[in-house]
Amino acid sequence: MTMEFLSAGARSPMPWKNGGGTTYEVAARREDEGGGLADFDWRISLADVAAHGPFSSFAGYDRIITLVRGPGMVLTVDGVGHRIDVPFQPFAFAGGSATDCRVLGGPLLDFNVMVRSGRVRACVDIVHLDGPVAVPVAVAESETVVVMDFQGRAMVRGTSRVELRPLDAVQLRAESEVSASSDATAVLAVVRLTDR
């Protein structure tokens, strides 16, 4: 089992594919490492959203978005409005859908998981830690798992130990079982990426 620490401080800002905002890539799998923002099997990122406007189109991808902080937004996806104003509640939609964003009262930070349709399946589970009780996180042989710290501090333990602060993450590969815990309270996203 490998545990790769993904520090929040090591990420560089990049413009959105459509130029309408800023994104910070957390992790991705590309066949061609020189590939751009729209050439990947899966990609996990954070995005600053400060103004109304359209989302970039990612035809051929499935997308899950989660509000991390800020007042939220209304996403109009193929003409249907969805209010995304409660933190830590994943919302799934097709990446190629016509998607417009209306910001609710101020800037926000969101968490994005995108996977190539038919090739990779993604699941985002939110884990609330309260005190020193450890929560097991199983990693199957066919999976890549990324654990992102949304709030508080947490410890991920397996063959080694990684401390996560807000917006840090750890990428886990190969069959194993790890656990996550916190001395106080924390909120984590556990992203499971499985090849179909």
PEMOMO-V494696 format. One record per residue. N is the residue number from 1. PHI is phi as a letter, one per 30 degrees, with the letter a starting at -180 (NA if undefined). OMEGA is omega in whole degrees, 0 to 359 (* if undefined). Layout:
N & PHI & OMEGA
N & PHI & OMEGA
//
This chain:
1 & NA & 176
2 & c & 176
3 & b & 181
4 & c & 180
5 & d & 181
6 & c & 187
7 & d & 176
8 & d & 183
9 & d & 183
10 & c & 184
11 & d & 178
12 & c & 178
13 & d & 176
14 & b & 177
15 & d & 173
16 & e & 177
17 & e & 180
18 & c & 177
19 & i & 187
20 & d & 181
21 & a & 183
22 & b & 179
23 & b & 178
24 & b & 182
25 & d & 178
26 & c & 180
27 & a & 179
28 & a & 170
29 & b & 179
30 & b & 173
31 & d & 177
32 & c & 184
33 & d & 176
34 & d & 182
35 & d & 184
36 & c & 184
37 & d & 182
38 & c & 182
39 & b & 183
40 & a & 171
41 & d & 172
42 & a & 182
43 & a & 177
44 & c & 183
45 & a & 170
46 & c & 181
47 & b & 170
48 & d & 177
49 & b & 185
50 & c & 185
51 & b & 175
52 & d & 174
53 & l & 181
54 & d & 170
55 & d & 174
56 & d & 177
57 & d & 175
58 & b & 180
59 & d & 180
60 & i & 180
61 & b & 169
62 & c & 188
63 & b & 173
64 & b & 182
65 & b & 182
66 & b & 175
67 & d & 179
68 & c & 177
69 & a & 183
70 & j & 186
71 & d & 177
72 & j & 186
73 & a & 168
74 & c & 175
75 & c & 173
76 & c & 186
77 & c & 183
78 & h & 174
79 & i & 182
80 & c & 182
81 & d & 178
82 & b & 181
83 & d & 181
84 & c & 185
85 & b & 176
86 & c & 182
87 & e & 169
88 & i & 175
89 & c & 183
90 & d & 178
91 & b & 184
92 & c & 175
93 & a & 181
94 & d & 182
95 & d & 180
96 & d & 178
97 & d & 173
98 & d & 188
99 & b & 179
100 & c & 184
101 & c & 171
102 & c & 183
103 & d & 182
104 & c & 168
105 & i & 178
106 & l & 182
107 & d & 179
108 & b & 174
109 & b & 177
110 & b & 183
111 & c & 186
112 & b & 172
113 & b & 178
114 & b & 180
115 & b & 179
116 & d & 183
117 & e & 177
118 & i & 180
119 & c & 182
120 & b & 174
121 & c & 180
122 & b & 174
123 & b & 178
124 & c & 176
125 & c & 177
126 & c & 182
127 & c & 176
128 & c & 179
129 & c & 180
130 & b & 180
131 & j & 190
132 & d & 180
133 & d & 181
134 & d & 178
135 & c & 181
136 & d & 176
137 & b & 181
138 & d & 179
139 & b & 180
140 & d & 183
141 & e & 184
142 & d & 186
143 & c & 158
144 & c & 179
145 & b & 175
146 & c & 177
147 & c & 181
148 & c & 177
149 & d & 177
150 & d & 188
151 & a & 179
152 & i & 177
153 & b & 181
154 & b & 177
155 & c & 175
156 & c & 184
157 & c & 173
158 & b & 174
159 & d & 172
160 & b & 184
161 & b & 181
162 & b & 175
163 & c & 180
164 & c & 169
165 & c & 183
166 & e & 179
167 & i & 167
168 & d & 177
169 & b & 173
170 & b & 178
171 & c & 184
172 & c & 178
173 & b & 175
174 & i & 188
175 & d & 182
176 & a & 171
177 & b & 177
178 & b & 176
179 & b & 177
180 & b & 179
181 & b & 179
182 & b & 177
183 & d & 181
184 & b & 175
185 & b & 178
186 & a & 175
187 & b & 181
188 & b & 167
189 & c & 176
190 & c & 183
191 & c & 177
192 & c & 181
193 & c & 187
194 & b & 176
195 & d & 180
196 & d & *
//
